[in-house]
Amino acid sequence: MYYVSTRNKQMRLAASQAIAQGLAEDGGLLTPEVFPKLSQNGLKTLTDMSYQQRAVYIMKPYLDDFTASELAAYAAKAYSKDKFDVREVAPVRKVDDNTYCLELWHGPTCAFKDMALQMLPHLLTASLKKNDEKKTACILVATSGDTGKGALEGFRDVDGTKILVFYPKDGVSAIQELQMNTQEGENVGVCSVVGNFDDAQTGVKRLFSDEKLRAELAERGYFLSSANSINWGRVLPQIVYYASAYCDLVREEKITLGDPVNVCVPTGNFGNILAAYYAKQMGVPIQKLICASNSNNVLTDFLNTGVYDRNRKFYNTMSPSMDILISSNLERMLFELSNNNDEEVRGYMAQLAAGGRYEVSEEIKKKIGKFFAAGYCDDAETQKVIAKVWNKFHYLIDPHTAVAYDVLEQYRRESGDNTAAIVVSTASPFKFCDTVLGALGVTELASGTDIIAQLAKKTGVKAPAPLAGLAGKALRFDKTVTKDHMVDAVLDMLR
């Protein structure tokens, strides 16, 4: 299995090389040349497996320079009972007769990023050894809220790595910010950036293409790598939970093997729904991929019109992990839908860089219409949905999950398609206590971490231990830079 750049498919790397490098040298995203297929017998085999076994079964064909025993050891550590608070790791909860929530927030940072970022450190450190890399990996991460804490926790005190997370100042929830700025570990750093997530993400990409910085880091014994979903080692473990969710529904006799399901994913950077698309390509019977956005609905407009245009107002919303106007992983999708036409993708990305806009071909538009549906949900509706789902089903959801739930309902009304659907629940509601409490009619909010206990008392739902344990933790990081001075933060950390 080889990995090619979305902008130059002549650039071929082995899996361990692709994971170690993170981003292609030409700025493209490293993507498998082909996708392994899952037969119905394969899905049947997966149905009787644990989550850890499913992870090995799905990932092994993509990682032919790793042994099955290596991957089994990584999966056992990444998805252990010490890390995840439920045996299933990614349980599927019934909401009504044909709607299910895939809960991806039972890990150490209470968000879906744990599903990949508990696995990535094992894949990355092993990849460095396989490539006889003697330098220390300097891992740079841009986060819109959840990736940062997930990456910090995953790489905390991992040998041969340093990790620096950039997040938008005033662009994440108070709990998300506290999680990052109290992070423990000797090899970690956190820095806020003046601006929004796109400023932080663009800044990190610029650092990767900064030859002067690369040379200086090499002299100091470092090289750059990424834990964002531009790294294939982030996307691959996400494919697993879509296959796992389908198999759980079969095992619990909610559906019959071979029955189609729809999947509704709240997404900003497109990595989460891209993993669902890859699962579909492998053979998981996913019928429609429903993309849910908040008021930053650049993806909704793109999937409905074929025009990507980031030249629009940016909103800070109640669902901050989706406050994104430049969706990096969409480039991988364009590569697939253009039949791996690297020249075509290169052209779209050049137009995006130059003018912030591009329009895809009629052929790609037809494929998008076949595979995808899209909608968006604003803040006012988000709060109504949180209240509705709690009052009707006594099920507590966070704002991102609420966005997806609402968009699924919109899709069903407009299409008449009532196929069994999986709503991807990406974060614990306790990461967004103020929004959830407001939705439930509470007007006087407790301060600091006391708000976590307030939500637990109001609902009778127990707060996840990692969030309840934030009370009294010392702040370690408080640095803020402009996007033009992110390089200084990197060099300062490595002094």
Salt bridges, closest charged atoms under 4 A:
GLU33 OE2 - ARG12 NE 2.99
GLU70 OE2 - LYS130 NZ 3.10
ASP85 OD1 - HIS106 ND1 2.67
ASP97 OD1 - LYS94 NZ 3.25
GLU103 OE1 - ARG93 NE 3.25
GLU103 OE1 - HIS106 NE2 2.73
ASP132 OD1 - LYS134 NZ 2.48
ASP146 OD1 - LYS431 NZ 2.73
GLU153 OE1 - LYS149 NZ 3.67
GLU153 OE2 - ARG156 NH2 3.32
GLU177 OE2 - LYS169 NZ 3.61
GLU184 OE1 - ARG156 NH1 3.42
GLU184 OE2 - LYS473 NZ 3.87
ASP199 OD1 - LYS483 NZ 3.41
GLU216 OE2 - ARG220 NH2 3.06
ASP248 OD1 - ARG54 NH1 2.89
ASP248 OD1 - ARG251 NH2 3.15
ASP301 OD2 - ARG312 NH1 2.90
ASP309 OD2 - ARG357 NE 3.99
GLU331 OE2 - ARG7 NE 2.74
GLU359 OE2 - LYS365 NZ 2.58
GLU362 OE2 - LYS365 NZ 3.21
GLU363 OE2 - LYS367 NZ 3.63
ASP398 OD2 - HIS400 ND1 2.70
GLU409 OE1 - LYS388 NZ 2.77
ASP492 OD2 - LYS479 NZ 2.71
ASP492 OD1 - ARG495 NH1 2.17
